[in-house]
Amino acid sequence: MEPVPEGIQQPLRAFMESRVLLTALELDVFSAVGSGATAAAVASACGGEKGATDRLLNALVALGFLEKRGEVFATTPVTARFLVAGSREDARDALKHNLSLWRRWSTLTDAVRAGHVVGVTEMADRGDDWTVPFIAAMHRGATERAPLVVRAVGTEGVARMLDVGGGSGAYSIAFALARQTLRAEILDLPAVLPIAEGHIAEAGLADRVSTRVGDLRTDAFGSGYDLVLLSSICHMLGPEENRDLLTRAARALAPGGRVVVSDFVLDEDGTAPRQAVLFSLNMLVGTPSGRSYRESEYAAWLIAAGLVDVARVRLPGPAHLMIGRKPGA
């Protein structure tokens, strides 16, 4: 009998390594380990049993996330940089969003059988344990990506911008920094806006970047905007919801203004790029009707909303832009 190929075995076992790191993150092990600590000291700090904590720490050594000298464990340069409290690039809050994903992905079998999400709670009803890591994760990614989006879209002629579901405000901040006369408004849920306002204040932009409580699924957006940005929004919604959303976004534009969608874009056969395909399953287990969409679907919605010059702009990474312009001016 032939052995089962490692190409099958390895993906099936990958959850083990993932769970080791997630548990270490959940227990804040790396902060407890620091530059050196025994298993007993780490167990005491993290609330774990000594023997079990020792096994977890040894596993983290085996996976390359910790070092061990005698009975003393220590962080590596990488884990000290990103996973220890007080470090300049502390990413713990952002990475804790993966704990929520772990729980949601465990329902994939039931979701495939049912054809829809199983036991999900709407975003507005989720507590800080979900919201804070989620927005932190979005902020970290958006901060890295925002300069690319600003360069691709440009700020010429943009006096007023609406950032729909703007989250942490990273994109509005980047656009405002790129053009001193640009004013941006972030529309999002009440639980999210205080986080955005903190980042806006830190950037010194409270006079030009404002926030507004709103529900992107139903609210009118206003009028007279030169740019309406929808970043990482459309994948959360179903096709008819996106058609409606983009219609309301187009109505909010001044003549000559643009709607910019930044999101995963599937190839037409739906099998690539890999991250967009997997993310479509992430939406199956996490949202009532969201998924990844094809370029042709985005183009059809933008054209139906009355926009012209509809085009795809490819950026580095898995997410691209879909842009449409309102006729006039």
Beta strands, then each sheet from edge to edge (+ up, - down):
strand 1: 37-38
strand 2: 66-69
strand 3: 72-75
strand 4: 160-164
strand 5: 183-188
strand 6: 209-213
strand 7: 225-231
strand 8: 253-266
strand 9: 293-294
strand 10: 308-313
strand 11: 319-325
sheet 1: 1+ 3- 2+
sheet 2: 6+ 5+ 4+ 7+ 8+ 9+
sheet 3: 6+ 5+ 4+ 7+ 8+ 11- 10+
end
